[in-house]
Amino acid sequence: MNEYLRILKFVKPYWKRVVTSVTSTFLSSLFNGLSIYLFIPLLDMLFNPQKIVQSQEAAGNSYVPEGIANWFRSIKEQLLRLIYSGDQMDALFRICIIVFLAFFFKNLFGYLQSFIMSSVEEGVIRDIRNTVYRHLHELPLGYFTNERTGDLISRITNDVALVNGGISALFVTLIRDPLLILVFLGLALSISWQLVMISLLVFPIALTIIGWIAVKLHKERGLSQERLADITSILQETISGVKLVKAFGMEEFETKKFKKVTQRYYSSLVKITRMRDLSSPTTEILSVIAGVFIIWYGGTQVLTHESLSASEFIGFLLIIFQLMPPVKELTSINNRIKEASAAAKRIFEILDMKPTITDKEGAKSLESFEHSIEFKNVSFSYGTLDNVLDNISLTVKKGEVVAIVGPSGSGKTTLVDLLPRFYDPIEGSIYIDGIDLRDLKVASLRDKIGIVTQETILFNDTVKNNIAYGLDDCPLEKIISAAKAANASGNAF
């Protein structure tokens, strides 16, 4: 749950839109309740034309609790006075106009709520992705050595997308549905509080079952996201290494491995769907049981005791049926929040990873390289027991050309990677012009270093932009000159 609360911090910049969306939700809920309640005077007009305002006020002599029910009853009486003033045709005309306006404003404010909240949800998802992506660039190279590329991609894409459901659950479901429940419950109480009490008997049982499902769902959702990350990792590895797969004839082997992982993910999703979908029919069955008792009790009030009019009873049933969807949706909100929390946990595992290569306080900028680079008693280990580099000392003067040779795995690349501070040595120091690298700003250090990697990497962009990588205003002449110097010009320009 803590992870979910941390996700909500990303909503803060959008608080004005959230307030507007909540206001639209409130107004939509009110007009929704009004549109349903108007069926009661409509039924009276059609099937009991002699009924007058006084009979409406006298209907339902049973005790009504203080509070919201009386507030709704007061509004109801004012509305009925407005409708029933004049003759029956005037009343029918007013009902039609009010019904139209109620549905119009209900849908208008419903649209505004949905549109505004969607911009908030998508904005939050965009900000989370940008934050995670930015943070990845601040992490040391060693972090990416220990993490699977496919897993990181899965967290930025799939896990962040799953968080969207949790945001929607809070700012749409958790606000809209309680308001709808409040409106319909108030209308129902203004008709018959006894029938409402019967309706509420279903809640404790339903919430207990839904709570048990949510706990199971939270655990399984975390496993499913890990299995989806496995799929992404295998795809990334096999596509980037397709030449090696084909060279060794491992197509069938990789296919079997992929099928095994997708089967595990499939099984997890089926289990999640089974558990998640169990909450809705459970709530509906319990609601139907309560509905049967409501029909029986309400029917006796109409037929035997005559304490409830037929139009009010039918109106009450319409209100209760409108009450069921938000109740069902609300009982599933815990599941959605649990799913979002499981995904958020994987996201914050990245954001909580602290960069180890940082600028120390008072670090200097490297303005230029003048004299030499010195490795002094440098040792390095990737966290294993044995050092990859052990007590290395050497000096390279400006203008010298140095070749580092040795068998594969002897530490050649590691030695060079220490110079731009992709890693820091565990012992010893590296100096440029007599200044320890750790006393320099990382950005200024790397700005003075040019690197040609062993692996050929081209970004999904033009040849021009790949050559001028990171330079927005690089002249075309310099780009062509660089391409010719690398014997890579060809017919590209």
C-alpha positions in Angstrom: 0.0 0.0 0.0 2.9 2.3 0.7 4.0 2.0 -3.0 0.5 3.0 -4.1 0.6 6.1 -1.9 3.9 7.0 -3.5 2.4 6.8 -6.9 -0.3 9.3 -5.8 2.5 11.9 -5.4 2.7 12.1 -9.2 -0.9 13.3 -9.2 -0.1 16.5 -7.3 0.7 18.6 -10.3 -2.8 17.9 -11.7 -4.8 18.8 -8.6 -6.8 21.5 -10.4 -8.0 19.0 -13.0 -8.8 16.5 -10.3 -11.0 19.0 -8.4 -12.8 19.8 -11.7 -13.3 16.1 -12.4 -14.6 15.5 -8.8 -17.0 18.4 -9.2 -18.3 17.0 -12.5 -18.7 13.6 -10.9 -20.7 15.1 -8.1 -23.1 16.9 -10.4 -23.4 13.9 -12.7 -24.4 11.7 -9.7 -27.1 14.2 -8.6 -28.6 14.4 -12.1 -28.4 10.6 -12.4 -30.4 10.2 -9.2 -32.9 12.8 -10.3 -33.4 11.0 -13.7 -34.3 7.8 -11.9 -36.5 9.3 -9.3 -38.7 11.1 -11.8 -40.2 7.7 -12.8 -42.3 7.8 -9.6 -44.4 10.9 -10.4 -44.5 9.7 -14.0 -46.1 6.4 -13.0 -48.5 8.3 -10.7 -49.5 10.5 -13.6 -50.2 7.5 -15.9 -51.8 5.0 -13.5 -53.2 7.2 -10.7 -54.3 10.4 -12.4 -56.3 11.5 -9.3 -53.3 11.6 -7.1 -52.5 15.1 -5.9 -49.6 16.7 -4.1 -51.1 16.1 -0.6 -51.4 12.4 -1.2 -47.7 12.3 -2.2 -46.7 14.1 1.0 -48.8 11.8 3.1 -47.5 8.6 1.5 -45.1 6.5 3.7 -46.2 7.2 7.3 -43.3 5.0 8.7 -40.5 6.6 10.6 -37.6 8.0 8.6 -34.2 8.5 10.2 -32.9 12.1 10.6 -30.2 13.4 8.3 -29.7 12.7 4.6 -33.1 11.0 4.2 -35.0 14.0 5.4 -32.9 16.2 3.2 -33.8 14.1 0.2 -37.5 14.1 1.3 -37.6 17.9 1.5 -36.2 18.1 -2.1 -38.7 15.5 -3.2 -41.6 17.5 -1.8 -40.4 20.7 -3.5 -40.0 18.8 -6.8 -43.5 17.3 -6.6 -45.1 20.6 -5.9 -43.4 22.0 -9.0 -44.5 19.0 -11.1 -48.1 18.8 -9.9 -48.9 22.5 -10.2 -51.6 23.0 -12.9 -53.5 20.3 -14.6 -52.4 16.8 -15.5 -51.2 17.7 -19.0 -49.1 20.5 -17.6 -47.6 18.1 -15.1 -46.9 15.5 -17.8 -45.1 18.1 -19.9 -43.0 19.3 -16.9 -42.0 15.7 -16.2 -40.9 15.2 -19.8 -38.8 18.4 -19.8 -37.2 17.6 -16.4 -36.4 14.0 -17.5 -34.7 15.3 -20.6 -32.7 18.0 -18.7 -31.7 15.5 -16.0 -30.4 12.9 -18.5 -28.7 15.7 -20.6 -26.8 17.2 -17.6 -26.0 13.7 -16.3 -24.3 12.8 -19.5 -22.7 16.2 -20.0 -21.0 16.2 -16.6 -20.2 12.5 -17.0 -18.4 13.3 -20.2 -16.4 16.1 -18.6 -15.4 13.9 -15.7 -14.2 11.1 -18.0 -12.4 13.4 -20.4 -10.6 15.4 -17.7 -9.7 12.4 -15.6 -8.3 10.6 -18.6 -5.9 13.5 -19.2 -4.8 13.2 -15.5 -4.3 9.4 -15.7 -2.3 9.6 -19.0 -0.3 12.5 -17.7 0.7 10.6 -14.5 1.7 7.6 -16.5 3.8 9.8 -18.8 5.5 11.4 -15.9 6.2 8.1 -14.2 7.8 6.7 -17.4 9.9 9.8 -17.8 11.0 9.7 -14.2 12.0 6.1 -14.4 13.8 6.5 -17.7 15.7 9.6 -16.4 16.7 7.7 -13.3 18.0 4.7 -15.3 20.4 7.1 -17.0 21.7 8.1 -13.5 22.4 4.5 -12.4 25.9 3.1 -12.8 26.9 0.7 -15.6 27.2 -2.1 -13.1 23.4 -2.0 -12.4 22.7 -2.9 -16.0 25.2 -5.7 -15.9 23.2 -7.3 -13.1 19.7 -6.6 -14.5 18.0 -8.1 -17.5 17.2 -5.6 -20.2 13.9 -7.2 -20.9 12.9 -7.0 -17.3 13.7 -3.2 -17.2 11.7 -2.7 -20.4 8.8 -4.6 -18.9 8.7 -2.4 -15.8 8.7 0.8 -17.8 6.0 -0.4 -20.2 3.8 -3.1 -18.7 4.1 -2.3 -15.0 3.6 1.5 -15.5 0.5 0.8 -17.6 -0.9 -1.4 -14.9 -0.6 1.5 -12.4 -3.1 3.4 -14.6 -5.9 1.1 -13.3 -5.0 2.0 -9.7 -5.2 5.7 -10.4 -8.5 5.3 -12.2 -9.7 3.2 -9.2 -9.0 6.0 -6.8 -10.1 9.2 -8.7 -13.0 7.7 -10.6 -14.4 4.6 -8.9 -13.6 5.7 -5.3 -15.2 9.1 -5.9 -17.9 8.5 -8.4 -19.4 5.3 -7.1 -19.7 6.4 -3.4 -21.4 9.6 -4.6 -23.8 7.5 -6.7 -24.4 5.2 -3.7 -25.0 8.2 -1.5 -27.5 9.8 -3.9 -29.5 6.6 -4.5 -29.3 5.6 -0.9 -30.8 8.9 0.1 -33.6 8.6 -2.4 -34.3 5.0 -1.2 -34.3 6.1 2.4 -36.8 8.9 1.6 -39.2 6.2 0.3 -38.7 3.4 2.9 -35.9 3.0 5.4 -37.1 -0.6 6.3 -36.5 -1.7 2.7 -33.0 -0.1 2.8 -32.1 -2.0 5.9 -32.9 -5.2 4.2 -30.8 -4.2 1.2 -27.8 -3.4 3.4 -27.7 -6.9 4.9 -25.7 -8.1 1.9 -22.7 -5.8 2.5 -20.7 -7.5 5.3 -20.8 -10.9 3.6 -19.8 -9.5 0.2 -16.9 -7.4 1.6 -15.5 -10.4 3.5 -15.4 -12.5 0.3 -14.0 -9.6 -1.7 -11.2 -8.9 0.8 -10.1 -12.6 0.7 -10.0 -12.4 -3.1 -7.9 -9.2 -3.0 -5.2 -10.8 -0.9 -4.8 -13.7 -3.2 -4.9 -11.4 -6.3 -2.1 -9.2 -5.0 0.3 -12.0 -4.7 -0.5 -13.6 -8.1 -0.4 -10.2 -9.9 3.2 -9.8 -8.7 4.1 -13.2 -10.1 2.4 -12.5 -13.4 4.4 -9.3 -13.9 7.6 -11.2 -13.3 6.6 -13.8 -15.9 5.8 -11.1 -18.4 9.2 -9.6 -17.7 10.6 -13.1 -18.5 8.9 -13.0 -21.9 10.2 -9.6 -22.7 13.7 -10.6 -21.7 13.7 -13.7 -23.9 12.4 -11.6 -26.8 15.1 -9.0 -26.4 17.9 -11.6 -26.0 16.9 -13.8 -29.0 16.2 -10.9 -31.4 19.5 -9.1 -30.5 21.3 -12.4 -30.7 19.4 -13.9 -33.7 22.7 -14.4 -35.6 24.1 -16.6 -32.9 20.8 -18.6 -32.6 20.9 -19.3 -36.3 24.6 -20.1 -36.4 24.2 -22.8 -33.8 20.9 -24.1 -35.1 19.1 -23.3 -31.8 15.8 -22.1 -33.3 13.8 -25.1 -31.9 15.5 -24.8 -28.5 14.6 -21.1 -28.2 11.1 -21.8 -29.4 10.5 -24.4 -26.7 12.0 -22.1 -24.0 9.7 -19.3 -25.2 6.6 -21.6 -25.1 7.5 -22.6 -21.6 7.6 -19.0 -20.4 4.4 -18.0 -22.2 2.6 -21.0 -20.7 3.6 -19.9 -17.2 2.3 -16.4 -17.9 -0.9 -17.8 -19.4 -1.5 -19.9 -16.3 -0.9 -16.9 -14.1 -3.3 -14.7 -16.1 -6.0 -17.4 -16.0 -5.7 -17.7 -12.3 -5.9 -13.9 -11.9 -9.0 -13.7 -14.1 -10.7 -16.5 -12.2 -10.1 -14.8 -8.9 -10.9 -11.3 -10.1 -14.1 -12.2 -11.9 -15.3 -14.2 -8.8 -16.0 -10.9 -6.9 -18.6 -9.6 -9.4 -21.0 -12.7 -9.6 -20.6 -13.2 -5.8 -21.8 -9.7 -5.1 -24.6 -10.0 -7.7 -25.9 -13.3 -6.2 -25.9 -11.8 -2.7 -27.7 -8.7 -4.1 -30.3 -10.9 -5.8 -31.0 -12.7 -2.5 -31.5 -9.3 -0.8 -33.6 -8.3 -3.8 -36.0 -11.2 -3.3 -36.6 -10.2 0.3 -37.1 -6.6 -0.8 -39.7 -7.6 -3.3 -41.5 -9.8 -0.7 -41.4 -7.2 2.0 -42.3 -4.3 -0.3 -45.1 -6.2 -1.8 -46.7 -6.8 1.6 -46.4 -3.1 2.3 -48.3 -2.3 -0.9 -50.9 -5.1 -0.9 -51.6 -5.6 2.8 -50.5 -2.7 4.9 -50.9 0.0 2.2 -48.1 2.0 3.8 -46.3 2.2 0.5 -47.8 3.2 -2.9 -47.2 1.0 -5.9 -45.4 3.8 -7.8 -43.1 4.3 -4.8 -42.3 0.6 -4.6 -41.5 0.4 -8.3 -39.4 3.6 -8.0 -37.6 2.0 -5.0 -36.8 -1.1 -7.1 -35.5 1.1 -9.9 -33.3 2.9 -7.5 -32.0 -0.3 -5.9 -31.1 -1.7 -9.3 -29.2 1.5 -10.1 -27.5 1.1 -6.7 -26.1 -2.4 -7.5 -23.6 -1.5 -10.3 -21.6 1.1 -8.2 -21.7 -1.3 -5.3 -20.3 -4.1 -7.4 -17.7 -1.7 -8.9 -16.7 -0.5 -5.5 -16.2 -4.0 -4.1 -13.6 -4.6 -6.8 -11.6 -1.5 -6.2 -9.5 -3.2 -3.6 -8.4 -5.7 -6.2 -7.4 -3.0 -8.7 -5.5 -1.1 -6.0 -3.6 -4.3 -5.0 -2.7 -4.9 -8.6 -1.4 -1.4 -9.0 0.5 -1.7 -5.8 2.2 -4.9 -7.0 3.3 -3.1 -10.2 4.3 0.1 -8.3 6.6 -2.0 -6.1 8.5 -3.2 -9.2 8.7 0.4 -10.5 10.0 1.8 -7.2 12.7 -0.9 -7.0 14.3 1.0 -9.9 13.6 4.5 -8.5 14.9 3.5 -5.0 18.2 2.3 -6.5 20.8 5.0 -5.6 23.4 6.0 -8.1 26.9 5.1 -6.9 28.8 7.2 -9.4 28.0 10.8 -8.4 29.7 14.2 -8.2 31.2 14.7 -4.7 30.6 18.1 -3.0 33.0 20.7 -4.4 33.8 18.7 -7.5 35.7 20.6 -10.2 35.0 20.7 -14.0 37.7 19.3 -16.3 38.4 22.2 -18.6 41.0 20.5 -20.8 43.5 17.6 -20.9 47.1 18.9 -20.8 49.6 16.3 -19.6 48.9 12.7 -18.6 46.6 10.0 -17.3 47.9 7.9 -14.4 46.6 4.7 -12.9 48.1 4.3 -9.5 47.7 0.9 -7.6 44.2 0.4 -9.1 42.2 -2.7 -8.2 38.7 -3.6 -9.2 36.1 -6.3 -8.6 32.6 -6.8 -9.9 31.5 -8.0 -6.4 33.1 -11.5 -6.8 35.9 -12.8 -4.5 38.6 -12.4 -7.2 39.7 -9.0 -8.5 39.4 -8.4 -12.2 42.2 -5.8 -11.9 44.8 -6.1 -9.2 47.2 -3.3 -8.3 47.5 -1.8 -11.8 49.8 1.2 -12.3 50.6 2.9 -15.6 51.0 6.4 -17.0 49.9 7.5 -20.4 51.1 10.9 -21.6 49.2 13.2 -23.9 49.8 12.3 -27.6 50.8 8.7 -26.9 49.0 5.8 -28.6 48.6 2.9 -26.2 47.3 -0.6 -27.1 46.1 -2.9 -24.3 46.3 -6.5 -25.3 45.5 -9.8 -23.5 43.2 -12.8 -23.6 39.4 -12.5 -23.4 38.3 -11.8 -19.8 41.7 -10.5 -18.7 40.2 -7.0 -17.8 41.1 -4.9 -20.9 37.6 -3.4 -21.2 37.2 -3.0 -17.5 40.5 -1.0 -17.3 39.3 1.4 -20.0 35.8 1.6 -18.4 37.3 3.0 -15.2 38.6 6.1 -17.1 35.1 7.7 -17.8 34.0 6.5 -14.4 31.5 3.8 -15.5 32.9 2.2 -12.4 35.1 3.3 -9.5 38.1 1.3 -8.4 37.8 -0.5 -5.1 41.5 0.4 -4.4 43.9 3.0 -5.8 43.1 6.1 -7.8 43.1 7.4 -11.4 44.5 10.8 -12.1 44.1 13.2 -15.1 46.7 16.0 -15.0 47.3 15.1 -11.3 43.6 15.4 -10.3 41.8 12.4 -9.0 38.8 11.5 -11.2 36.6 11.4 -8.2 37.3 15.1 -7.6 36.0 16.0 -11.1 32.4 16.4 -12.3 31.3 13.3 -14.2 29.7 15.2 -17.0 32.8 17.4 -17.7 35.1 14.2 -17.6 33.0 12.3 -20.1 32.7 15.4 -22.3 36.5 15.1 -22.9 36.4 11.4 -23.8 35.5 9.8 -27.1 34.6 6.1 -27.1 34.2 3.6 -29.9 32.5 0.5 -28.5 33.2 -3.1 -29.4 29.5 -3.6 -30.3 28.1 -1.8 -33.3 25.0 0.2 -32.2 22.8 2.3 -34.4 19.8 4.2 -33.0 16.5 4.1 -34.9 17.2 7.4 -36.6 18.9 8.8 -39.8 22.6 8.2 -40.6 23.1 11.9 -40.1 21.7 12.0 -36.6 23.6 8.8 -35.6 26.9 10.5 -36.6 25.9 13.7 -34.9 24.5 11.9 -31.9 23.5 14.5 -29.2 24.4 17.5 -31.3 21.3 19.4 -32.4 23.0 22.1 -34.5 26.0 20.2 -35.9 26.8 21.5 -39.5 26.4 19.0 -42.3 29.9 19.6 -43.4 31.3 18.3 -40.2 29.1 15.3 -40.3 30.3 14.5 -43.8 33.9 15.0 -42.8 33.4 12.6 -39.8 31.8 10.0 -42.0 34.7 10.2 -44.5 37.3 10.0 -41.8 35.6 6.8 -40.6 35.4 5.5 -44.2 31.6 5.3 -43.7 30.4 8.0 -46.1 29.5 5.8 -49.1 26.3 7.2 -50.8 24.7 8.2 -47.5 24.9 11.9 -48.3 
